[in-house]
Amino acid sequence: MGSLTAFVMYAFALYAGYTSIGIIPIVVGISLFGVWGSYYSSDKIVLAMTGAKVIDHETAPQLFNLVHEITIASGLPMPKVAIVQDEAPNAFATGRDPQHAVIAFTTGILEVMDREQLQGVSAHELAHVANRDTLVSAVAATTAGAIALLSDFLIRMTYFGGGRRDSNGGGNPLVLVAALVAAILAPIAAVLLKAAISRKREALADATAVAFTRNPTGLRRALETLASDSTVVHQKSNAVAHLWIESPLDNKMTSKLFATHPAIEDRIANLRALEKTGPSAN
Amino acid sequence: MNVTFIVVGIVVLLATFFIVQYNKLVRLNVAVDEGFAQIEVQLQRRADLIPNLIETVKGYASHEKETFEKVVQARAQATAAQGVAAVAEADGMLTQALRGLLAVAEAYPDLKASANFLSLQEELSGTENKVGFARQYYNDNVRKLNEIIVSIPGKFFAGPANVAAREFYAVNDPGKRDVPNVSFN
């Protein structure tokens, strides 16, 4: 999002005639401001975007209690708990640090899952909070944006030869083509990198969740329920897709490399392996 | 390059390293203390539920005197216990006594159906979960601390930081590992 803003501003600036290098820090600064602004207020922004309503202990005592239990096990402060009106079962966590964390559940997930499964899901979401995954995503987004900007700038440097429109041939055409290809591929590579980071953090969240609950069965059964349920969350916004426990983007269309979550069968298999060898194996 | 700069740089790096290691030990030690305080908070919650529970059960099964005695005694001991080992032992005994009480209640269908009893049972079950997680958190931190103290470089900082190995919270429950926990889903 931040890089898009930066690109638009950059393109506008170029059109208006500014080709000096000095524009770069300003544009990167604006991009940073965008990304880090949304990171800082991520709890309020995401709540507004998803229409989630923060609840208290009286509204949903069982849910509150099971989240509270995970906070005891993990040493985290109690996050805000919210509910999203949506029949699709899903959940997410956001917030710039554990003190400002929010975790939300759809009405769908609260209906289809039992206490053990819900506790597994809560543990997974709180694991994201504990591992500071909003911060990791913000850094990844900034880096990806900066890479895209830099590559774009490099094309212009190579092509225009530093601002001089020299009619004596700008440079070796092969270098130019290579630079163009690299510059086009660089942003794609940045997105692929962001997706790879996201997948690793999801796997880490699964493992951390088991460290909290010492009960892989809960999360595993929850993922199995999610795998068999084909309803998809209504909000398919790209910006927050990576936050949900089950990716709301159509998995068949999206190539595996662009997926923000590991394949759900792999996640279930990993948890089964833990069930066999882990501390809860009786 | 100026030799002074290099020397100052090395000193700063070393100082940072020492500070970080020292703080790591101290923080873990405080986390262990916090963990134990948490256990006591949850155990206190459980202890507070018990008088109400006993009264409710007495209403339907007044002649089960032995069971009540056991629970009351175990509760008194648990409240009086000090220090990790004593608290852990009293915890185990109270858990066992409570299990006995709930087992007795199984034989009285009127009691089992009463709303009061059901809500108390739910609260007790929730509290037992919290006690379990509190024990887990405490033991996790004790493990981390004990590991660091015997490894390098933690070994060398344990003395200066005044941090020693801590005791694990070992609940000596001769019964099943399962705690009285009946969930109504």
Interface residues (C-beta under 8 A of the other chain):
Chain A: N65 H68 E69 I70 I72 A73 S74 G75 D114 R115 R214
Chain B: A31 E34 G35 Q38 Q42 G126 N129 K130 F133 A134 Q136 Y137 N141 S183 N185
